[in-house]
Structure formats: C-alpha cells, structure tokens
C-alpha cells in the first residue's frame, strides 16, 4: 500500500473512530429512552449505522484496490464519509 493511501486510510479511520464515539453516545441516550423502544433515538441510530456500514465497506474496497485504482475509489469513500457525517449532524439536531 502506498504511503499516500496509508495516510488517507488512517485519516478516515480516525474520523470513523470519532464518529463511533458519537454513535455510542446516541445509543447510550437511546437506552435511557426504553419507554418507547422504537423512539427517535433508535431511528437515528439505525440510519447512522447503515451509513457507517457503507463507509466501512468502501474503506475495505479502497484498501484492496490496486495501486492505480485507489484514487478512483477515493471519491466513493469521500461520499460515504460525507453521508455519515451528515447523518450524525442530523441526529444531533433532532435529538437535542
């Protein structure tokens, strides 16, 4: 794996870890809201989890891409990152 690709993957993994911490916080708050098992927290967590899985899939594809192909795949990872970040921001605003 080239140095630039390694640095890019490390950056995305760092962002993912940060987002995972936020997701965990949502899940913790959702656990406190057990009175309504499919309440707003669970809907938002489901949406975020879906976006996170999509991003993780894109990261794996990127890591297995050939030396020349990873730049092409980078746009898909960037799009998945943006979608996850937007879902988290939406959840933050809805669940204040």
N, C-alpha and C positions, 0 to 999 in steps of 0.2 A: 504494500500500500504506500503510495507516495506521501511525502511529508505534508503537502497541502491538503490532501484528502484526510489524513490523520487529524490534522488540526481542525478541519471543518467538522469531522465526526465528533471530535472531543467537545467542540463548542456546542453542537446540537445536543449531545448527551448531557452537558452541563445545564443547558436550558431545560431539557426534559426532566432532570432531577429537581430543578426549581419548581417546575410546573407540577410534578408529582407531589411535592410538599403541599402545594395549594390544593390539589385534588384531595389529599389526605385530610386537610383541614375541612373541606366541604363534607367529606364522608363522616368526619367526627361530629360536625354540626348536625348532619342528617341523622346520625344515630341518636342524637338527643331529641330529635323530632319524630320519634317512633309512633306517636299517636296516629299519624297519617302515613302509613308505610309507603305510599307512592306519592308523597308530598313533593313540593318544589325542589327540595334538595336532591331527591332521587332522580327526578327527570333531568336535572342539570348534570348530575354525576354520570348518568347514562350517556348523555350527549358528549361530555368531555372524554369519557372512557373510550367511546367509539373513535373520536379524533386522535386520542393517544395511541390506540392500536394501529390506526392508519399510519401515523408517523413512525412508529416502531417498525412497521413493515417496510416503509420507504428507507429507513436507515439501514436495515439489513440488506435490502436490494443494493443500496449505494455501496456498502462495504464489500459486496461480492461482485461489483461491477469491475470491468476491466479498466486498465489504466486510462485509456482514452474515453471510456464511456461514463465515468463518474461525473464529469462536468455536465453532461447531458441530463443525468439523473438528479443533479443538484436542484434543479428547478422544481421537481416533484417534492423533494424534501422541504424546500423553502415554502412551497404552497401548503404542505401538511403542517409545518410549524406555524404558519400564519393562521390556519384554520383552528388549530388547537389553542393558540394564544387568544384568538377572538372568542372562542367558546368559553374560555376561562374568564375573560373580561366580561362577557355577557352574564355569566353565572355570578360574578362578583356584584354586578349592578342589580341583578334580580334578587339576590339573596341578602342584601344589606339589611 
